[in-house]
Amino acid sequence: MADAHVGYGLPIGGVLATENVVIPYAVGVDIACRMKMTVLDLPLEDLERRQDRLTRSIESETRFGLGAAFKQRRAHQVMDADWSVSPVTNQLKDKAWSQLGTSGSGNHFVEFGLFTAHGPIPEPGQARELSPGTYVALLSHSGSRGTGASVCDYYSKRAFSQFAGLPRELKRLAWLSLDSQEGLEYWNAMELMGRYAAANHACIHRHIAAHLGAEVLFDLENHHNFAWKERHVIGGVERDVIVHRKGATPANAGVLGIIPGSMASPGFVVCGKGNPDSLNSASHGAGRVMSRAQANKTVQWKTVNAVLRERGVNLISAGLDEAPMVYKNIREVMAAQSDLVTILGQFDPRLVKMAPPGERAED
């Protein structure tokens, strides 16, 4: 993908098809990490005049940082699902419940901004559509938290043990057969983590909207770091395959998605074109140009704050490793995938919350 950068096994921004096997590290550590945007019926001037109120809604209704949890747990039907599908999810159900509705650390965020719809945008699964215009919107990015990471760790080690002879650089591409018990357990756990990650976002958006007394006018979400059972023509032959999208998102024809930039650059609502050359995929964001360690050594808050002031962004909290300059130019990334997606609207961040400085990244 246009945002690709180095990762373990499969690059972040990589798409890979396999036959009847799943590769835990080609899905990634933060299983089913996703984007969600809700357009709210708030006045545009609230983004300037009532930032304190918006800040309180974020800080009251989600939690940031490694191990972040709620003492008073959120309610969602995902906790009524069958968590015994794997020993990992069975053991960590209680922890997952305590973290339901939290945002974690790394590149995860919750932010308010201006969303401009260039034309009518139909809401997936609903009869309504969003009319052209500019609105206040809430955008979030997070995944399956510590439980998802534990699923990846447990089943990656199972895969590694089956292929002890793989060269070091290929170790994290070790796979599990979907005909095996381990492969089936992983697949079911991954699917559960997909529902759990969606529930995290649902809780965040529902509680923030309720805190503000706001009505949701439009709702859109998509996810990455996942594997899908799909049918594709590969090498001239139509095949049933497992499509792994690590830091990449589905872009089937007509499918809507969200591609974010950085805390100081726009994100985009897009419609997929169904390009078979990318296995119907698109980027999941801008992509990094700098490691976290390098960012902490070389980036200065003075420079970051100047960029934020210039862009009209108020940063509640974040680490230097998520500064705007550690990401690629999102407009160049979008131009490079014009054959994959059509841009339908633009989100411009105004109020951004990420994990405070010093948090170890979990993405």
C-alpha positions as CSV (number, residue, x, y, z in Angstrom):
1,M,0.0,0.0,0.0
2,A,1.0,3.7,-0.4
3,D,1.5,4.0,3.3
4,A,3.7,0.9,3.7
5,H,6.6,0.8,6.1
6,V,8.7,-1.8,7.8
7,G,7.0,-4.3,10.1
8,Y,7.6,-7.8,11.4
9,G,6.8,-10.5,8.9
10,L,4.4,-8.6,6.6
11,P,5.1,-4.9,6.2
12,I,2.6,-2.5,7.8
13,G,0.6,-1.6,4.8
14,G,0.9,-5.1,3.3
15,V,-1.7,-7.4,1.8
16,L,-1.2,-11.2,1.4
17,A,-3.4,-14.0,0.2
18,T,-3.0,-17.6,1.3
19,E,-4.9,-20.8,0.8
20,N,-6.5,-22.4,3.8
21,V,-3.8,-21.1,6.3
22,V,-3.7,-18.0,8.5
23,I,-0.6,-16.2,9.5
24,P,-1.0,-14.5,13.0
25,Y,1.8,-12.0,12.4
26,A,0.4,-11.1,9.0
27,V,-2.8,-10.0,10.8
28,G,-0.7,-8.1,13.4
29,V,-0.5,-7.6,17.1
30,D,-3.5,-5.2,17.4
31,I,-6.1,-7.4,15.9
32,A,-9.0,-5.7,14.2
33,C,-7.7,-2.2,14.9
34,R,-10.3,0.1,13.3
35,M,-11.5,3.6,12.5
36,K,-14.9,5.0,13.4
37,M,-16.4,8.4,12.6
38,T,-19.7,9.8,13.7
39,V,-21.1,13.1,12.4
40,L,-22.9,15.0,15.2
41,D,-25.6,17.7,15.2
42,L,-23.4,20.1,17.1
43,P,-22.9,23.7,16.0
44,L,-19.6,24.3,14.1
45,E,-18.7,27.1,16.5
46,D,-18.4,24.6,19.3
47,L,-15.1,23.5,17.9
48,E,-13.7,26.9,18.8
49,R,-15.9,28.3,21.6
50,R,-16.6,25.1,23.6
51,Q,-13.4,23.1,23.4
52,D,-13.4,22.7,27.2
53,R,-16.7,20.9,27.0
54,L,-15.5,18.7,24.1
55,T,-12.3,17.9,26.0
56,R,-14.3,16.9,29.1
57,S,-16.4,14.5,27.0
58,I,-13.4,12.7,25.7
59,E,-11.6,12.5,29.0
60,S,-14.7,11.4,30.9
61,E,-15.9,8.7,28.4
62,T,-12.7,6.9,27.4
63,R,-9.3,6.1,28.9
64,F,-5.9,6.3,27.3
65,G,-2.6,4.5,28.1
66,L,-1.2,1.0,28.4
67,G,-3.5,-1.0,30.7
68,A,-6.2,1.6,30.7
69,A,-9.5,0.3,32.2
70,F,-12.8,1.4,33.6
71,K,-13.7,0.8,37.3
72,Q,-17.4,1.1,36.3
73,R,-17.5,-1.2,33.3
74,R,-19.2,-0.4,30.1
75,A,-22.1,-2.5,28.8
76,H,-22.2,-4.1,25.4
77,Q,-23.6,-7.4,24.0
78,V,-20.1,-8.5,22.9
79,M,-19.5,-9.6,26.5
80,D,-22.4,-12.1,26.0
81,A,-20.6,-13.8,23.1
82,D,-18.8,-17.1,23.5
83,W,-15.4,-16.2,24.9
84,S,-14.4,-19.9,25.3
85,V,-13.5,-20.1,21.6
86,S,-9.8,-20.1,22.7
87,P,-7.9,-20.5,26.0
88,V,-6.6,-16.9,25.6
89,T,-10.0,-15.2,25.2
90,N,-11.5,-17.5,27.9
91,Q,-8.8,-16.5,30.4
92,L,-8.8,-12.8,29.5
93,K,-12.5,-12.1,29.3
94,D,-12.6,-10.2,32.6
95,K,-9.7,-8.1,31.6
96,A,-11.2,-7.4,28.2
97,W,-14.5,-6.3,29.9
98,S,-12.6,-3.9,32.2
99,Q,-10.9,-2.3,29.1
100,L,-14.1,-2.1,27.0
101,G,-14.5,1.4,25.7
102,T,-10.8,2.4,26.2
103,S,-8.4,3.7,23.6
104,G,-4.9,2.4,24.7
105,S,-1.7,4.0,23.5
106,G,0.6,4.1,20.4
107,N,-1.1,5.7,17.4
108,H,-4.6,5.4,18.9
109,F,-6.7,8.6,19.2
110,V,-10.0,10.2,19.8
111,E,-10.5,13.6,18.1
112,F,-13.1,16.2,17.1
113,G,-12.9,17.9,13.8
114,L,-14.7,19.3,10.8
115,F,-16.0,16.9,8.3
116,T,-16.8,18.1,4.8
117,A,-18.9,15.9,2.6
118,H,-18.2,16.7,-1.1
119,G,-21.5,15.2,-2.2
120,P,-24.3,12.9,-0.7
121,I,-22.8,10.0,1.2
122,P,-25.0,6.9,1.9
123,E,-24.6,5.4,5.3
124,P,-23.7,1.7,5.0
125,G,-26.6,-0.5,6.1
126,Q,-29.0,2.4,6.5
127,A,-31.6,4.1,4.4
128,R,-30.3,7.6,5.3
129,E,-27.5,9.6,3.7
130,L,-25.4,12.6,4.7
131,S,-26.1,15.7,2.7
132,P,-23.2,17.7,1.2
133,G,-21.8,20.3,3.7
134,T,-19.5,20.7,6.7
135,Y,-20.2,19.2,10.1
136,V,-18.7,18.5,13.5
137,A,-17.5,14.9,13.6
138,L,-15.9,12.6,16.1
139,L,-13.1,10.3,14.9
140,S,-11.5,7.4,16.8
141,H,-8.7,4.9,16.1
142,S,-8.1,1.9,18.4
143,G,-8.3,-1.9,18.4
144,S,-8.7,-5.0,20.6
145,R,-6.4,-3.8,23.4
146,G,-4.3,-6.2,25.5
147,T,-6.5,-9.2,24.8
148,G,-5.9,-8.9,21.0
149,A,-2.2,-8.6,21.6
150,S,-2.3,-11.8,23.8
151,V,-4.1,-13.7,21.1
152,C,-1.4,-12.7,18.6
153,D,1.4,-13.7,20.9
154,Y,-0.1,-17.0,21.9
155,Y,-0.9,-18.3,18.4
156,S,2.3,-16.8,16.8
157,K,4.3,-18.9,19.2
158,R,2.3,-21.9,18.2
159,A,3.0,-21.2,14.5
160,F,6.7,-20.6,15.2
161,S,7.0,-24.0,16.9
162,Q,5.7,-25.8,13.9
163,F,8.3,-24.3,11.6
164,A,11.4,-24.1,13.7
165,G,13.6,-24.4,10.6
166,L,12.4,-21.2,9.0
167,P,15.1,-18.5,8.5
168,R,15.0,-15.7,11.1
169,E,13.7,-13.2,8.6
170,L,10.8,-15.5,7.7
171,K,9.9,-16.7,11.2
172,R,7.0,-14.3,11.6
173,L,5.4,-15.6,8.4
174,A,4.8,-19.0,10.1
175,W,1.3,-20.1,9.5
176,L,-1.5,-22.2,11.1
177,S,-3.6,-24.5,9.0
178,L,-7.3,-23.8,9.2
179,D,-7.8,-27.6,9.3
180,S,-6.0,-27.7,12.6
181,Q,-7.3,-27.1,16.1
182,E,-4.8,-24.2,16.6
183,G,-5.8,-22.6,13.3
184,L,-9.5,-22.8,14.1
185,E,-9.0,-21.5,17.6
186,Y,-7.0,-18.5,16.3
187,W,-9.6,-17.8,13.6
188,N,-12.5,-17.8,16.1
189,A,-10.5,-15.7,18.5
190,M,-9.6,-13.2,15.7
191,E,-13.3,-12.9,14.7
192,L,-14.2,-12.3,18.4
193,M,-11.5,-9.6,18.6
194,G,-13.1,-8.0,15.6
195,R,-16.4,-7.7,17.4
196,Y,-14.7,-6.6,20.6
197,A,-12.8,-3.8,18.8
198,A,-16.0,-2.6,17.2
199,A,-17.6,-2.6,20.6
200,N,-14.8,-0.5,22.0
201,H,-15.6,2.2,19.4
202,A,-19.3,1.8,19.8
203,C,-19.0,2.5,23.5
204,I,-16.7,5.5,23.0
205,H,-19.0,7.2,20.4
206,R,-22.2,6.3,22.2
207,H,-21.0,7.7,25.6
208,I,-19.4,10.8,24.1
209,A,-22.6,11.7,22.1
210,A,-24.7,11.1,25.2
211,H,-22.3,13.2,27.3
212,L,-22.8,16.1,24.9
213,G,-26.5,15.5,24.3
214,A,-25.8,15.2,20.6
215,E,-27.6,13.3,17.9
216,V,-25.7,11.1,15.5
217,L,-26.4,12.1,11.9
218,F,-24.0,9.6,10.2
219,D,-22.0,6.6,11.3
220,L,-19.1,5.0,9.4
221,E,-16.4,2.5,10.4
222,N,-13.8,0.2,8.9
223,H,-11.0,-2.0,10.1
224,H,-7.5,-3.3,9.4
225,N,-5.1,-5.9,10.9
226,F,-7.5,-8.7,10.1
227,A,-7.9,-11.7,7.7
228,W,-10.9,-12.3,5.5
229,K,-12.2,-15.3,3.6
230,E,-12.6,-14.0,0.0
231,R,-12.6,-15.2,-3.6
232,H,-10.1,-13.7,-6.0
233,V,-8.7,-14.4,-9.4
234,I,-5.0,-15.2,-8.8
235,G,-2.7,-16.3,-11.7
236,G,-5.7,-16.5,-14.0
237,V,-7.5,-18.9,-11.6
238,E,-10.4,-18.0,-9.3
239,R,-9.6,-19.2,-5.8
240,D,-10.9,-19.2,-2.3
241,V,-8.2,-17.4,-0.3
242,I,-7.5,-15.9,3.1
243,V,-6.7,-12.2,2.5
244,H,-4.5,-10.7,5.3
245,R,-4.5,-6.9,5.5
246,K,-1.9,-5.7,8.0
247,G,-2.3,-2.0,8.2
248,A,-4.5,-2.1,5.1
249,T,-8.2,-1.8,4.7
250,P,-10.8,-3.4,2.4
251,A,-11.6,-1.3,-0.7
252,N,-14.1,-3.5,-2.6
253,A,-16.2,-1.7,-5.2
254,G,-18.7,0.6,-3.5
255,V,-17.4,-0.1,0.0
256,L,-16.9,3.0,2.2
257,G,-13.9,3.5,4.4
258,I,-11.8,6.0,6.4
259,I,-8.2,6.8,5.8
260,P,-6.7,9.1,8.5
261,G,-3.6,11.4,8.2
262,S,-2.0,12.6,11.4
263,M,-3.0,14.9,14.3
264,A,-2.3,17.9,12.1
265,S,-3.4,16.7,8.6
266,P,-6.7,15.6,7.2
267,G,-8.3,12.2,6.9
268,F,-10.6,11.1,4.1
269,V,-13.8,9.2,3.7
270,V,-13.4,7.1,0.6
271,C,-15.3,4.6,-1.6
272,G,-13.4,1.6,-2.9
273,K,-13.0,0.9,-6.6
274,G,-12.4,-2.9,-6.2
275,N,-9.0,-3.0,-7.9
276,P,-7.9,-6.6,-8.2
277,D,-4.2,-5.7,-8.3
278,S,-4.4,-4.7,-4.7
279,L,-6.8,-7.6,-3.8
280,N,-9.5,-4.9,-3.3
281,S,-7.4,-3.1,-0.6
282,A,-6.3,0.4,0.2
283,S,-4.0,2.1,2.8
284,H,-5.1,2.4,6.4
285,G,-3.5,5.8,6.9
286,A,-0.5,8.0,6.0
287,G,2.2,5.6,7.2
288,R,5.3,6.4,9.2
289,V,8.6,7.8,7.9
290,M,10.3,7.8,11.2
291,S,10.6,5.2,14.0
292,R,9.3,6.0,17.5
293,A,12.8,5.9,18.9
294,Q,14.1,8.3,16.2
295,A,11.1,10.7,16.7
296,N,11.8,10.9,20.5
297,K,15.4,11.7,19.8
298,T,15.0,14.2,17.0
299,V,11.6,15.9,17.2
300,Q,11.1,18.9,19.5
301,W,7.8,20.1,21.0
302,K,8.6,23.6,19.8
303,T,8.4,22.5,16.2
304,V,5.3,20.4,16.8
305,N,3.4,23.2,18.6
306,A,4.2,25.6,15.7
307,V,2.7,23.2,13.2
308,L,-0.4,22.6,15.4
309,R,-1.0,26.4,15.8
310,E,-0.6,26.8,12.0
311,R,-3.2,24.1,11.4
312,G,-5.6,25.2,14.1
313,V,-5.3,22.0,16.1
314,N,-5.5,21.9,19.9
315,L,-3.6,18.9,21.3
316,I,-4.9,17.6,24.6
317,S,-2.1,15.0,25.0
318,A,0.3,12.8,22.9
319,G,3.9,11.7,22.7
320,L,6.5,13.1,20.4
321,D,6.5,9.7,18.6
322,E,3.1,10.7,17.1
323,A,4.1,14.1,15.9
324,P,2.9,15.2,12.5
325,M,6.3,15.0,10.9
326,V,6.8,11.3,11.6
327,Y,4.1,10.5,9.0
328,K,4.1,10.6,5.2
329,N,2.3,13.4,3.4
330,I,-1.3,12.1,3.4
331,R,-2.2,14.0,0.1
332,E,0.7,12.2,-1.6
333,V,-0.5,8.9,-0.2
334,M,-4.0,9.5,-1.4
335,A,-2.7,10.5,-4.9
336,A,-0.7,7.3,-5.1
337,Q,-3.9,5.2,-4.6
338,S,-6.3,7.1,-6.8
339,D,-6.7,3.8,-8.7
340,L,-7.9,2.1,-5.4
341,V,-10.4,4.6,-3.9
342,T,-12.5,7.7,-4.6
343,I,-12.5,10.5,-2.0
344,L,-16.0,11.4,-0.8
345,G,-15.2,13.8,2.0
346,Q,-12.5,15.2,4.2
347,F,-12.0,15.3,8.0
348,D,-9.9,18.1,9.5
349,P,-8.8,17.5,13.1
350,R,-9.3,20.4,15.6
351,L,-9.1,18.8,19.1
352,V,-6.9,15.7,19.5
353,K,-6.4,13.3,22.4
354,M,-3.8,10.5,22.4
355,A,-2.0,8.7,25.2
356,P,0.2,11.0,27.3
357,P,4.0,11.2,26.6
358,G,6.1,8.3,28.0
359,E,3.5,5.6,27.3
360,R,4.9,2.5,25.6
361,A,3.2,2.0,22.3
362,E,0.9,-1.0,22.0
363,D,-0.1,-0.7,18.3
